[in-house]
Amino acid sequence: EVDTARRRNAALQSKGAFHAFLSLPENMQSAYVEVSLEELASYVRWRDATQSSPVNLEPELAPEALLRRKRPDELRLQMFWSQLDEEAKLEWMPDEDPRSILAKEESWAP
């Protein structure tokens, strides 16, 4: 198991993340895709709630400038999202298929 992890890390470092992903067994690729879609859908749900009602952000975590702005830009939101702990992100995990959430938005629709 440790040797497998080392080989995968070496492939990642030498060939890049996409190539390393493609070298994974199909069942592992599928699992990574599902987790990625779930996190992206969680982010979209959080972002939409944040933009419609900035008071949903915990004041001690949110920069004051972010709370004052009506339409914070995507980069600032992504930065803020990346700083949330996993427990906070789990609150935004969708109950439905993440694809249905992402399909509603032009930038993420297939």
N, C-alpha and C positions, 0 to 999 in steps of 0.2 A: 504494500500500500504506500509506503514512504517512497519507494523507488518509482512507482507510478506517478506520484505527485511531483517528484523531482524531474521526471521526464517531461511532464506536462508544463511545468514551470520553465524548463529549458526551451521547449518549443515556443512557448509564449514569448520569451525573451529574444530568441533568435529569429523567429518568423513572423511575429506579430499576433495580436489577439484574435483577429478574424481567422487566420490560418490555424491557430491552435484550437479555436472553437470547431472548425471544420474537421479537425483530426479526432475529435471526441466521438465516442460511439453515439449512434442516433438517439438512443434513449436518454443519454445525458444531455445532448443538444436540446431535446424536447423539454427536459426539466428546466434547463437554464432559460429557454425561451419563455416558458410559462411564468417563472419567477420574475423575469424582466417585464413581461406584460403586466403582471400584477402590480409591480412597483410603479410602473409608468401610469397605470390607471389610478393608483392611489395618489400619485403626484397630481394628476389632472383633477381629481376630485378635490384635493386639498387646495390647489391653486384656484379653482373655480369658486370655492367657498371663501377663500381669502380675498379674492377680487370683489366678490359681491358683498362681503361684510368683514372689513378689516379687523373689527373687534374680536373676531374668532382667534386671532393670533395671540398667544400668551405675551403680555406686555414685557415681561422680563426677558423673553427670547427675541422679540422683534425690535429691530432698529426703529427708533421713533420716526425717522424719515419714511420708512416703509409704511408705517401705520397712517401717516398723513396723506400719502399719495393715493389718488383714486385708482389709477391703473399702473401699478408697479411693473416695470419691465421684466421680461422673462428671465433674464440673467440674474437679477437680484432674487427673484423667487426661487430659482434653482439653487442658488447659493444658500438661501435660508433653509430650503428643503434638505439639502445635504447635511446641514448642521443639526437637524432633528434626530433624536435617538430613535432606535427601532420601535420602541413601544409607542411613541407618538405617531410614527408612520403607520403602524398597524391599525390605529384608529380610523384611518382613511381607506383601509383595504376594502375593495368592493365585494358585496355579496353575490353580485352577478358576474357573468363572464367578462373579464377585462376588455375583451375585444369589442363588446357592445358599447362600452364607455368610450373607447378610443375611436370607434367608427363614427361617433357623433361629431367628431372634430376633424376638420379638413386636413390639418397638418399630420394627424396620426391615422387617418382612414387608409385602408388598404388600396 
